[in-house]
Amino acid sequence: MDVNLARTGGLLVAMTTSSVAGSLYLWRGVANLRLVAYAGVAMSLGAFLGARLGLFLAGVEGGRRAVEVGLGVLLLLVVFVLLGRRVEWPPRRVDRLAVRLGFVGE
């Protein structure tokens, strides 16, 4: 499979799920439309500047390698942050339907 086809499919799935989830959040009153609009403008500006930087680095000798190393370092930082956090699970809740169907357990 062509890598561009895989990227396009992933972007379409991400856009579809975020659009559906966003509309549900607005319908339920969980999201603030004004806040979403301001954040959307800021994220669009950041995406545009990031794309321009990526195109610039693609044309510079060694730029692709710099992007790969930078993404690798970022990934390692995320792993270390996640390993350092302690997860606190909420107390277990069991509803009546789950008990009637025998869906209790750890």
PDB file as gemmi writes it, atoms N, CA and C in Angstrom:
CRYST1    1.000    1.000    1.000  90.00  90.00  90.00 P 1                      
ATOM      1  N   MET A   1       0.845  -1.176   0.000  1.00  0.00           N  
ATOM      2  CA  MET A   1       0.000   0.000   0.000  1.00  0.00           C  
ATOM      3  C   MET A   1       0.892   1.242   0.000  1.00  0.00           C  
ATOM      4  N   ASP A   2       0.489   2.198  -0.754  1.00  0.00           N  
ATOM      5  CA  ASP A   2       1.229   3.453  -0.822  1.00  0.00           C  
ATOM      6  C   ASP A   2       1.101   4.193   0.510  1.00  0.00           C  
ATOM      7  N   VAL A   3       2.195   4.772   0.978  1.00  0.00           N  
ATOM      8  CA  VAL A   3       2.191   5.458   2.266  1.00  0.00           C  
ATOM      9  C   VAL A   3       1.270   6.677   2.251  1.00  0.00           C  
ATOM     10  N   ASN A   4       1.166   7.350   1.116  1.00  0.00           N  
ATOM     11  CA  ASN A   4       0.276   8.511   1.048  1.00  0.00           C  
ATOM     12  C   ASN A   4      -1.190   8.104   1.160  1.00  0.00           C  
ATOM     13  N   LEU A   5      -1.534   6.928   0.630  1.00  0.00           N  
ATOM     14  CA  LEU A   5      -2.896   6.423   0.756  1.00  0.00           C  
ATOM     15  C   LEU A   5      -3.210   6.096   2.216  1.00  0.00           C  
ATOM     16  N   ALA A   6      -2.251   5.507   2.927  1.00  0.00           N  
ATOM     17  CA  ALA A   6      -2.443   5.197   4.346  1.00  0.00           C  
ATOM     18  C   ALA A   6      -2.588   6.478   5.165  1.00  0.00           C  
ATOM     19  N   ARG A   7      -1.791   7.472   4.867  1.00  0.00           N  
ATOM     20  CA  ARG A   7      -1.892   8.750   5.590  1.00  0.00           C  
ATOM     21  C   ARG A   7      -3.241   9.406   5.342  1.00  0.00           C  
ATOM     22  N   THR A   8      -3.687   9.369   4.086  1.00  0.00           N  
ATOM     23  CA  THR A   8      -4.964   9.979   3.745  1.00  0.00           C  
ATOM     24  C   THR A   8      -6.105   9.280   4.465  1.00  0.00           C  
ATOM     25  N   GLY A   9      -6.069   7.963   4.506  1.00  0.00           N  
ATOM     26  CA  GLY A   9      -7.107   7.216   5.218  1.00  0.00           C  
ATOM     27  C   GLY A   9      -7.132   7.554   6.699  1.00  0.00           C  
ATOM     28  N   GLY A  10      -5.957   7.657   7.300  1.00  0.00           N  
ATOM     29  CA  GLY A  10      -5.888   8.018   8.715  1.00  0.00           C  
ATOM     30  C   GLY A  10      -6.420   9.410   8.988  1.00  0.00           C  
ATOM     31  N   LEU A  11      -6.104  10.353   8.107  1.00  0.00           N  
ATOM     32  CA  LEU A  11      -6.616  11.713   8.273  1.00  0.00           C  
ATOM     33  C   LEU A  11      -8.130  11.760   8.122  1.00  0.00           C  
ATOM     34  N   LEU A  12      -8.677  11.008   7.170  1.00  0.00           N  
ATOM     35  CA  LEU A  12     -10.132  10.987   6.990  1.00  0.00           C  
ATOM     36  C   LEU A  12     -10.837  10.399   8.213  1.00  0.00           C  
ATOM     37  N   VAL A  13     -10.276   9.338   8.770  1.00  0.00           N  
ATOM     38  CA  VAL A  13     -10.868   8.748   9.975  1.00  0.00           C  
ATOM     39  C   VAL A  13     -10.804   9.731  11.141  1.00  0.00           C  
ATOM     40  N   ALA A  14      -9.674  10.394  11.315  1.00  0.00           N  
ATOM     41  CA  ALA A  14      -9.528  11.358  12.408  1.00  0.00           C  
ATOM     42  C   ALA A  14     -10.483  12.525  12.249  1.00  0.00           C  
ATOM     43  N   MET A  15     -10.631  13.031  11.031  1.00  0.00           N  
ATOM     44  CA  MET A  15     -11.543  14.154  10.798  1.00  0.00           C  
ATOM     45  C   MET A  15     -12.998  13.746  11.036  1.00  0.00           C  
ATOM     46  N   THR A  16     -13.367  12.556  10.603  1.00  0.00           N  
ATOM     47  CA  THR A  16     -14.746  12.099  10.775  1.00  0.00           C  
ATOM     48  C   THR A  16     -15.080  11.921  12.243  1.00  0.00           C  
ATOM     49  N   THR A  17     -14.212  11.240  12.987  1.00  0.00           N  
ATOM     50  CA  THR A  17     -14.511  11.008  14.397  1.00  0.00           C  
ATOM     51  C   THR A  17     -14.513  12.304  15.202  1.00  0.00           C  
ATOM     52  N   SER A  18     -13.616  13.216  14.895  1.00  0.00           N  
ATOM     53  CA  SER A  18     -13.602  14.476  15.641  1.00  0.00           C  
ATOM     54  C   SER A  18     -14.817  15.329  15.292  1.00  0.00           C  
ATOM     55  N   SER A  19     -15.281  15.280  14.052  1.00  0.00           N  
ATOM     56  CA  SER A  19     -16.479  16.037  13.684  1.00  0.00           C  
ATOM     57  C   SER A  19     -17.717  15.496  14.384  1.00  0.00           C  
ATOM     58  N   VAL A  20     -17.848  14.180  14.424  1.00  0.00           N  
ATOM     59  CA  VAL A  20     -19.002  13.579  15.093  1.00  0.00           C  
ATOM     60  C   VAL A  20     -18.949  13.861  16.594  1.00  0.00           C  
ATOM     61  N   ALA A  21     -17.779  13.673  17.189  1.00  0.00           N  
ATOM     62  CA  ALA A  21     -17.651  13.920  18.630  1.00  0.00           C  
ATOM     63  C   ALA A  21     -17.874  15.389  18.953  1.00  0.00           C  
ATOM     64  N   GLY A  22     -17.349  16.287  18.127  1.00  0.00           N  
ATOM     65  CA  GLY A  22     -17.543  17.717  18.365  1.00  0.00           C  
ATOM     66  C   GLY A  22     -18.997  18.131  18.302  1.00  0.00           C  
ATOM     67  N   SER A  23     -19.731  17.591  17.355  1.00  0.00           N  
ATOM     68  CA  SER A  23     -21.144  17.939  17.260  1.00  0.00           C  
ATOM     69  C   SER A  23     -21.923  17.406  18.456  1.00  0.00           C  
ATOM     70  N   LEU A  24     -21.560  16.213  18.940  1.00  0.00           N  
ATOM     71  CA  LEU A  24     -22.228  15.688  20.131  1.00  0.00           C  
ATOM     72  C   LEU A  24     -21.907  16.522  21.368  1.00  0.00           C  
ATOM     73  N   TYR A  25     -20.663  16.953  21.498  1.00  0.00           N  
ATOM     74  CA  TYR A  25     -20.296  17.798  22.642  1.00  0.00           C  
ATOM     75  C   TYR A  25     -21.053  19.118  22.611  1.00  0.00           C  
ATOM     76  N   LEU A  26     -21.188  19.722  21.445  1.00  0.00           N  
ATOM     77  CA  LEU A  26     -21.948  20.965  21.338  1.00  0.00           C  
ATOM     78  C   LEU A  26     -23.420  20.737  21.626  1.00  0.00           C  
ATOM     79  N   TRP A  27     -23.971  19.632  21.139  1.00  0.00           N  
ATOM     80  CA  TRP A  27     -25.388  19.339  21.340  1.00  0.00           C  
ATOM     81  C   TRP A  27     -25.697  19.105  22.814  1.00  0.00           C  
ATOM     82  N   ARG A  28     -24.775  18.463  23.528  1.00  0.00           N  
ATOM     83  CA  ARG A  28     -24.975  18.197  24.959  1.00  0.00           C  
ATOM     84  C   ARG A  28     -24.590  19.388  25.833  1.00  0.00           C  
ATOM     85  N   GLY A  29     -24.003  20.414  25.255  1.00  0.00           N  
ATOM     86  CA  GLY A  29     -23.628  21.591  26.024  1.00  0.00           C  
ATOM     87  C   GLY A  29     -22.325  21.437  26.778  1.00  0.00           C  
ATOM     88  N   VAL A  30     -21.522  20.453  26.414  1.00  0.00           N  
ATOM     89  CA  VAL A  30     -20.252  20.225  27.097  1.00  0.00           C  
ATOM     90  C   VAL A  30     -19.181  21.172  26.564  1.00  0.00           C  
ATOM     91  N   ALA A  31     -19.228  21.464  25.263  1.00  0.00           N  
ATOM     92  CA  ALA A  31     -18.224  22.311  24.635  1.00  0.00           C  
ATOM     93  C   ALA A  31     -18.723  23.744  24.523  1.00  0.00           C  
ATOM     94  N   ASN A  32     -17.780  24.678  24.573  1.00  0.00           N  
ATOM     95  CA  ASN A  32     -18.080  26.092  24.407  1.00  0.00           C  
ATOM     96  C   ASN A  32     -17.670  26.488  22.994  1.00  0.00           C  
ATOM     97  N   LEU A  33     -18.646  26.927  22.184  1.00  0.00           N  
ATOM     98  CA  LEU A  33     -18.378  27.208  20.781  1.00  0.00           C  
ATOM     99  C   LEU A  33     -17.388  28.358  20.606  1.00  0.00           C  
ATOM    100  N   ARG A  34     -17.469  29.374  21.449  1.00  0.00           N  
ATOM    101  CA  ARG A  34     -16.532  30.498  21.333  1.00  0.00           C  
ATOM    102  C   ARG A  34     -15.108  30.049  21.628  1.00  0.00           C  
ATOM    103  N   LEU A  35     -14.938  29.222  22.647  1.00  0.00           N  
ATOM    104  CA  LEU A  35     -13.614  28.711  22.981  1.00  0.00           C  
ATOM    105  C   LEU A  35     -13.073  27.833  21.854  1.00  0.00           C  
ATOM    106  N   VAL A  36     -13.952  27.016  21.268  1.00  0.00           N  
ATOM    107  CA  VAL A  36     -13.540  26.149  20.162  1.00  0.00           C  
ATOM    108  C   VAL A  36     -13.105  26.988  18.961  1.00  0.00           C  
ATOM    109  N   ALA A  37     -13.809  28.083  18.699  1.00  0.00           N  
ATOM    110  CA  ALA A  37     -13.455  28.944  17.566  1.00  0.00           C  
ATOM    111  C   ALA A  37     -12.078  29.570  17.763  1.00  0.00           C  
ATOM    112  N   TYR A  38     -11.827  30.095  18.954  1.00  0.00           N  
ATOM    113  CA  TYR A  38     -10.518  30.693  19.221  1.00  0.00           C  
ATOM    114  C   TYR A  38      -9.411  29.643  19.150  1.00  0.00           C  
ATOM    115  N   ALA A  39      -9.650  28.468  19.735  1.00  0.00           N  
ATOM    116  CA  ALA A  39      -8.642  27.412  19.700  1.00  0.00           C  
ATOM    117  C   ALA A  39      -8.427  26.933  18.268  1.00  0.00           C  
ATOM    118  N   GLY A  40      -9.484  26.886  17.471  1.00  0.00           N  
ATOM    119  CA  GLY A  40      -9.350  26.464  16.081  1.00  0.00           C  
ATOM    120  C   GLY A  40      -8.479  27.406  15.277  1.00  0.00           C  
ATOM    121  N   VAL A  41      -8.626  28.703  15.519  1.00  0.00           N  
ATOM    122  CA  VAL A  41      -7.786  29.676  14.817  1.00  0.00           C  
ATOM    123  C   VAL A  41      -6.326  29.494  15.216  1.00  0.00           C  
ATOM    124  N   ALA A  42      -6.081  29.317  16.511  1.00  0.00           N  
ATOM    125  CA  ALA A  42      -4.706  29.137  16.980  1.00  0.00           C  
ATOM    126  C   ALA A  42      -4.108  27.840  16.445  1.00  0.00           C  
ATOM    127  N   MET A  43      -4.886  26.770  16.426  1.00  0.00           N  
ATOM    128  CA  MET A  43      -4.363  25.494  15.919  1.00  0.00           C  
ATOM    129  C   MET A  43      -4.141  25.543  14.412  1.00  0.00           C  
ATOM    130  N   SER A  44      -5.010  26.245  13.690  1.00  0.00           N  
ATOM    131  CA  SER A  44      -4.815  26.372  12.242  1.00  0.00           C  
ATOM    132  C   SER A  44      -3.541  27.144  11.935  1.00  0.00           C  
ATOM    133  N   LEU A  45      -3.298  28.215  12.680  1.00  0.00           N  
ATOM    134  CA  LEU A  45      -2.078  28.981  12.504  1.00  0.00           C  
ATOM    135  C   LEU A  45      -0.849  28.122  12.819  1.00  0.00           C  
ATOM    136  N   GLY A  46      -0.919  27.355  13.909  1.00  0.00           N  
ATOM    137  CA  GLY A  46       0.190  26.465  14.259  1.00  0.00           C  
ATOM    138  C   GLY A  46       0.414  25.381  13.219  1.00  0.00           C  
ATOM    139  N   ALA A  47      -0.670  24.837  12.661  1.00  0.00           N  
ATOM    140  CA  ALA A  47      -0.533  23.808  11.626  1.00  0.00           C  
ATOM    141  C   ALA A  47       0.091  24.394  10.361  1.00  0.00           C  
ATOM    142  N   PHE A  48      -0.311  25.607   9.999  1.00  0.00           N  
ATOM    143  CA  PHE A  48       0.253  26.244   8.818  1.00  0.00           C  
ATOM    144  C   PHE A  48       1.745  26.508   9.005  1.00  0.00           C  
ATOM    145  N   LEU A  49       2.112  27.066  10.158  1.00  0.00           N  
ATOM    146  CA  LEU A  49       3.523  27.347  10.412  1.00  0.00           C  
ATOM    147  C   LEU A  49       4.340  26.053  10.502  1.00  0.00           C  
ATOM    148  N   GLY A  50       3.768  25.003  11.100  1.00  0.00           N  
ATOM    149  CA  GLY A  50       4.458  23.726  11.168  1.00  0.00           C  
ATOM    150  C   GLY A  50       4.662  23.106   9.799  1.00  0.00           C  
ATOM    151  N   ALA A  51       3.662  23.232   8.924  1.00  0.00           N  
ATOM    152  CA  ALA A  51       3.796  22.711   7.559  1.00  0.00           C  
ATOM    153  C   ALA A  51       4.869  23.479   6.792  1.00  0.00           C  
ATOM    154  N   ARG A  52       4.879  24.795   6.952  1.00  0.00           N  
ATOM    155  CA  ARG A  52       5.910  25.599   6.282  1.00  0.00           C  
ATOM    156  C   ARG A  52       7.305  25.217   6.781  1.00  0.00           C  
ATOM    157  N   LEU A  53       7.436  25.019   8.093  1.00  0.00           N  
ATOM    158  CA  LEU A  53       8.723  24.605   8.650  1.00  0.00           C  
ATOM    159  C   LEU A  53       9.128  23.235   8.109  1.00  0.00           C  
ATOM    160  N   GLY A  54       8.163  22.311   8.017  1.00  0.00           N  
ATOM    161  CA  GLY A  54       8.455  20.993   7.469  1.00  0.00           C  
ATOM    162  C   GLY A  54       8.898  21.058   6.019  1.00  0.00           C  
ATOM    163  N   LEU A  55       8.238  21.897   5.223  1.00  0.00           N  
ATOM    164  CA  LEU A  55       8.655  22.051   3.826  1.00  0.00           C  
ATOM    165  C   LEU A  55      10.044  22.673   3.725  1.00  0.00           C  
ATOM    166  N   PHE A  56      10.319  23.633   4.591  1.00  0.00           N  
ATOM    167  CA  PHE A  56      11.638  24.246   4.597  1.00  0.00           C  
ATOM    168  C   PHE A  56      12.712  23.219   4.937  1.00  0.00           C  
ATOM    169  N   LEU A  57      12.453  22.427   5.997  1.00  0.00           N  
ATOM    170  CA  LEU A  57      13.444  21.436   6.416  1.00  0.00           C  
ATOM    171  C   LEU A  57      13.606  20.318   5.394  1.00  0.00           C  
ATOM    172  N   ALA A  58      12.549  20.038   4.633  1.00  0.00           N  
ATOM    173  CA  ALA A  58      12.654  19.005   3.599  1.00  0.00           C  
ATOM    174  C   ALA A  58      13.595  19.446   2.486  1.00  0.00           C  
ATOM    175  N   GLY A  59      13.691  20.747   2.246  1.00  0.00           N  
ATOM    176  CA  GLY A  59      14.566  21.246   1.197  1.00  0.00           C  
ATOM    177  C   GLY A  59      15.993  21.485   1.634  1.00  0.00           C  
ATOM    178  N   VAL A  60      16.241  21.497   2.938  1.00  0.00           N  
ATOM    179  CA  VAL A  60      17.583  21.745   3.472  1.00  0.00           C  
ATOM    180  C   VAL A  60      18.308  20.414   3.613  1.00  0.00           C  
ATOM    181  N   GLU A  61      19.585  20.421   3.314  1.00  0.00           N  
ATOM    182  CA  GLU A  61      20.382  19.197   3.464  1.00  0.00           C  
ATOM    183  C   GLU A  61      20.401  18.769   4.923  1.00  0.00           C  
ATOM    184  N   GLY A  62      20.019  17.539   5.188  1.00  0.00           N  
ATOM    185  CA  GLY A  62      19.982  17.013   6.554  1.00  0.00           C  
ATOM    186  C   GLY A  62      18.739  17.403   7.317  1.00  0.00           C  
ATOM    187  N   GLY A  63      17.827  18.116   6.692  1.00  0.00           N  
ATOM    188  CA  GLY A  63      16.618  18.558   7.382  1.00  0.00           C  
ATOM    189  C   GLY A  63      15.690  17.418   7.736  1.00  0.00           C  
ATOM    190  N   ARG A  64      15.588  16.445   6.825  1.00  0.00           N  
ATOM    191  CA  ARG A  64      14.721  15.297   7.099  1.00  0.00           C  
ATOM    192  C   ARG A  64      15.234  14.521   8.302  1.00  0.00           C  
ATOM    193  N   ARG A  65      16.520  14.353   8.368  1.00  0.00           N  
ATOM    194  CA  ARG A  65      17.112  13.635   9.508  1.00  0.00           C  
ATOM    195  C   ARG A  65      16.867  14.397  10.813  1.00  0.00           C  
ATOM    196  N   ALA A  66      16.936  15.724  10.759  1.00  0.00           N  
ATOM    197  CA  ALA A  66      16.684  16.534  11.955  1.00  0.00           C  
ATOM    198  C   ALA A  66      15.247  16.359  12.439  1.00  0.00           C  
ATOM    199  N   VAL A  67      14.297  16.299  11.505  1.00  0.00           N  
ATOM    200  CA  VAL A  67      12.897  16.085  11.879  1.00  0.00           C  
ATOM    201  C   VAL A  67      12.726  14.699  12.490  1.00  0.00           C  
ATOM    202  N   GLU A  68      13.347  13.676  11.900  1.00  0.00           N  
ATOM    203  CA  GLU A  68      13.247  12.322  12.443  1.00  0.00           C  
ATOM    204  C   GLU A  68      13.821  12.235  13.850  1.00  0.00           C  
ATOM    205  N   VAL A  69      14.972  12.846  14.060  1.00  0.00           N  
ATOM    206  CA  VAL A  69      15.592  12.832  15.394  1.00  0.00           C  
ATOM    207  C   VAL A  69      14.724  13.605  16.381  1.00  0.00           C  
ATOM    208  N   GLY A  70      14.201  14.751  15.973  1.00  0.00           N  
ATOM    209  CA  GLY A  70      13.334  15.536  16.851  1.00  0.00           C  
ATOM    210  C   GLY A  70      12.084  14.781  17.255  1.00  0.00           C  
ATOM    211  N   LEU A  71      11.454  14.085  16.301  1.00  0.00           N  
ATOM    212  CA  LEU A  71      10.260  13.304  16.628  1.00  0.00           C  
ATOM    213  C   LEU A  71      10.603  12.122  17.532  1.00  0.00           C  
ATOM    214  N   GLY A  72      11.774  11.517  17.326  1.00  0.00           N  
ATOM    215  CA  GLY A  72      12.203  10.430  18.196  1.00  0.00           C  
ATOM    216  C   GLY A  72      12.433  10.900  19.626  1.00  0.00           C  
ATOM    217  N   VAL A  73      13.064  12.056  19.773  1.00  0.00           N  
ATOM    218  CA  VAL A  73      13.295  12.616  21.111  1.00  0.00           C  
ATOM    219  C   VAL A  73      11.958  12.955  21.780  1.00  0.00           C  
ATOM    220  N   LEU A  74      11.035  13.530  21.014  1.00  0.00           N  
ATOM    221  CA  LEU A  74       9.714  13.852  21.560  1.00  0.00           C  
ATOM    222  C   LEU A  74       8.987  12.595  22.008  1.00  0.00           C  
ATOM    223  N   LEU A  75       9.068  11.532  21.221  1.00  0.00           N  
ATOM    224  CA  LEU A  75       8.436  10.276  21.588  1.00  0.00           C  
ATOM    225  C   LEU A  75       9.031   9.709  22.869  1.00  0.00           C  
ATOM    226  N   LEU A  76      10.343   9.771  23.011  1.00  0.00           N  
ATOM    227  CA  LEU A  76      10.983   9.290  24.232  1.00  0.00           C  
ATOM    228  C   LEU A  76      10.567  10.128  25.444  1.00  0.00           C  
ATOM    229  N   LEU A  77      10.441  11.437  25.269  1.00  0.00           N  
ATOM    230  CA  LEU A  77       9.982  12.285  26.372  1.00  0.00           C  
ATOM    231  C   LEU A  77       8.572  11.915  26.799  1.00  0.00           C  
ATOM    232  N   VAL A  78       7.708  11.647  25.844  1.00  0.00           N  
ATOM    233  CA  VAL A  78       6.333  11.246  26.167  1.00  0.00           C  
ATOM    234  C   VAL A  78       6.328   9.926  26.931  1.00  0.00           C  
ATOM    235  N   VAL A  79       7.168   8.983  26.519  1.00  0.00           N  
ATOM    236  CA  VAL A  79       7.250   7.692  27.221  1.00  0.00           C  
ATOM    237  C   VAL A  79       7.703   7.894  28.655  1.00  0.00           C  
ATOM    238  N   PHE A  80       8.715   8.704  28.871  1.00  0.00           N  
ATOM    239  CA  PHE A  80       9.206   8.936  30.231  1.00  0.00           C  
ATOM    240  C   PHE A  80       8.171   9.649  31.102  1.00  0.00           C  
ATOM    241  N   VAL A  81       7.434  10.581  30.518  1.00  0.00           N  
ATOM    242  CA  VAL A  81       6.384  11.263  31.283  1.00  0.00           C  
ATOM    243  C   VAL A  81       5.285  10.279  31.663  1.00  0.00           C  
ATOM    244  N   LEU A  82       4.884   9.431  30.727  1.00  0.00           N  
ATOM    245  CA  LEU A  82       3.821   8.466  31.016  1.00  0.00           C  
ATOM    246  C   LEU A  82       4.265   7.405  32.011  1.00  0.00           C  
ATOM    247  N   LEU A  83       5.521   6.999  31.954  1.00  0.00           N  
ATOM    248  CA  LEU A  83       6.009   6.021  32.915  1.00  0.00           C  
ATOM    249  C   LEU A  83       6.131   6.620  34.312  1.00  0.00           C  
ATOM    250  N   GLY A  84       6.348   7.902  34.413  1.00  0.00           N  
ATOM    251  CA  GLY A  84       6.509   8.553  35.704  1.00  0.00           C  
ATOM    252  C   GLY A  84       5.201   8.889  36.403  1.00  0.00           C  
ATOM    253  N   ARG A  85       4.096   8.799  35.677  1.00  0.00           N  
ATOM    254  CA  ARG A  85       2.802   9.136  36.284  1.00  0.00           C  
ATOM    255  C   ARG A  85       2.193   7.917  36.947  1.00  0.00           C  
ATOM    256  N   ARG A  86       1.508   8.154  38.034  1.00  0.00           N  
ATOM    257  CA  ARG A  86       0.786   7.084  38.698  1.00  0.00           C  
ATOM    258  C   ARG A  86      -0.691   7.231  38.356  1.00  0.00           C  
ATOM    259  N   VAL A  87      -1.282   6.141  37.914  1.00  0.00           N  
ATOM    260  CA  VAL A  87      -2.690   6.159  37.528  1.00  0.00           C  
ATOM    261  C   VAL A  87      -3.532   5.820  38.743  1.00  0.00           C  
ATOM    262  N   GLU A  88      -4.497   6.674  39.041  1.00  0.00           N  
ATOM    263  CA  GLU A  88      -5.417   6.413  40.137  1.00  0.00           C  
ATOM    264  C   GLU A  88      -6.770   6.099  39.533  1.00  0.00           C  
ATOM    265  N   TRP A  89      -7.177   4.850  39.688  1.00  0.00           N  
ATOM    266  CA  TRP A  89      -8.429   4.403  39.108  1.00  0.00           C  
ATOM    267  C   TRP A  89      -9.587   4.807  40.003  1.00  0.00           C  
ATOM    268  N   PRO A  90     -10.711   5.171  39.408  1.00  0.00           N  
ATOM    269  CA  PRO A  90     -11.883   5.496  40.230  1.00  0.00           C  
ATOM    270  C   PRO A  90     -12.436   4.230  40.878  1.00  0.00           C  
ATOM    271  N   PRO A  91     -13.197   4.389  41.966  1.00  0.00           N  
ATOM    272  CA  PRO A  91     -13.765   3.193  42.599  1.00  0.00           C  
ATOM    273  C   PRO A  91     -14.710   2.478  41.634  1.00  0.00           C  
ATOM    274  N   ARG A  92     -14.711   1.168  41.754  1.00  0.00           N  
ATOM    275  CA  ARG A  92     -15.517   0.355  40.841  1.00  0.00           C  
ATOM    276  C   ARG A  92     -16.994   0.520  41.149  1.00  0.00           C  
ATOM    277  N   ARG A  93     -17.774   0.729  40.097  1.00  0.00           N  
ATOM    278  CA  ARG A  93     -19.231   0.813  40.242  1.00  0.00           C  
ATOM    279  C   ARG A  93     -19.847  -0.351  39.479  1.00  0.00           C  
ATOM    280  N   VAL A  94     -20.794  -1.001  40.086  1.00  0.00           N  
ATOM    281  CA  VAL A  94     -21.492  -2.096  39.434  1.00  0.00           C  
ATOM    282  C   VAL A  94     -22.974  -1.752  39.426  1.00  0.00           C  
ATOM    283  N   ASP A  95     -23.585  -1.760  38.244  1.00  0.00           N  
ATOM    284  CA  ASP A  95     -25.011  -1.466  38.185  1.00  0.00           C  
ATOM    285  C   ASP A  95     -25.821  -2.764  38.248  1.00  0.00           C  
ATOM    286  N   ARG A  96     -27.127  -2.619  38.426  1.00  0.00           N  
ATOM    287  CA  ARG A  96     -27.993  -3.786  38.608  1.00  0.00           C  
ATOM    288  C   ARG A  96     -28.030  -4.689  37.376  1.00  0.00           C  
ATOM    289  N   LEU A  97     -28.023  -4.084  36.197  1.00  0.00           N  
ATOM    290  CA  LEU A  97     -28.073  -4.889  34.977  1.00  0.00           C  
ATOM    291  C   LEU A  97     -26.827  -5.753  34.853  1.00  0.00           C  
ATOM    292  N   ALA A  98     -25.668  -5.208  35.187  1.00  0.00           N  
ATOM    293  CA  ALA A  98     -24.434  -5.981  35.127  1.00  0.00           C  
ATOM    294  C   ALA A  98     -24.465  -7.143  36.112  1.00  0.00           C  
ATOM    295  N   VAL A  99     -25.035  -6.909  37.284  1.00  0.00           N  
ATOM    296  CA  VAL A  99     -25.127  -7.981  38.278  1.00  0.00           C  
ATOM    297  C   VAL A  99     -26.077  -9.064  37.788  1.00  0.00           C  
ATOM    298  N   ARG A 100     -27.209  -8.657  37.212  1.00  0.00           N  
ATOM    299  CA  ARG A 100     -28.186  -9.634  36.708  1.00  0.00           C  
ATOM    300  C   ARG A 100     -27.619 -10.464  35.561  1.00  0.00           C  
ATOM    301  N   LEU A 101     -26.758  -9.851  34.739  1.00  0.00           N  
ATOM    302  CA  LEU A 101     -26.176 -10.576  33.623  1.00  0.00           C  
ATOM    303  C   LEU A 101     -24.897 -11.304  34.000  1.00  0.00           C  
ATOM    304  N   GLY A 102     -24.435 -11.095  35.247  1.00  0.00           N  
ATOM    305  CA  GLY A 102     -23.231 -11.779  35.709  1.00  0.00           C  
ATOM    306  C   GLY A 102     -21.938 -11.133  35.221  1.00  0.00           C  
ATOM    307  N   PHE A 103     -21.973  -9.835  34.962  1.00  0.00           N  
ATOM    308  CA  PHE A 103     -20.792  -9.129  34.463  1.00  0.00           C  
ATOM    309  C   PHE A 103     -20.010  -8.469  35.582  1.00  0.00           C  
ATOM    310  N   VAL A 104     -19.842  -9.109  36.696  1.00  0.00           N  
ATOM    311  CA  VAL A 104     -19.067  -8.545  37.788  1.00  0.00           C  
ATOM    312  C   VAL A 104     -17.696  -9.182  37.787  1.00  0.00           C  
ATOM    313  N   GLY A 105     -16.703  -8.428  38.198  1.00  0.00           N  
ATOM    314  CA  GLY A 105     -15.348  -8.940  38.247  1.00  0.00           C  
ATOM    315  C   GLY A 105     -14.360  -7.786  38.260  1.00  0.00           C  
ATOM    316  N   GLU A 106     -13.127  -8.117  38.221  1.00  0.00           N  
ATOM    317  CA  GLU A 106     -12.062  -7.106  38.224  1.00  0.00           C  
ATOM    318  C   GLU A 106     -11.638  -6.823  36.814  1.00  0.00           C  
TER     319      GLU A 106                                                      
END                                                                             
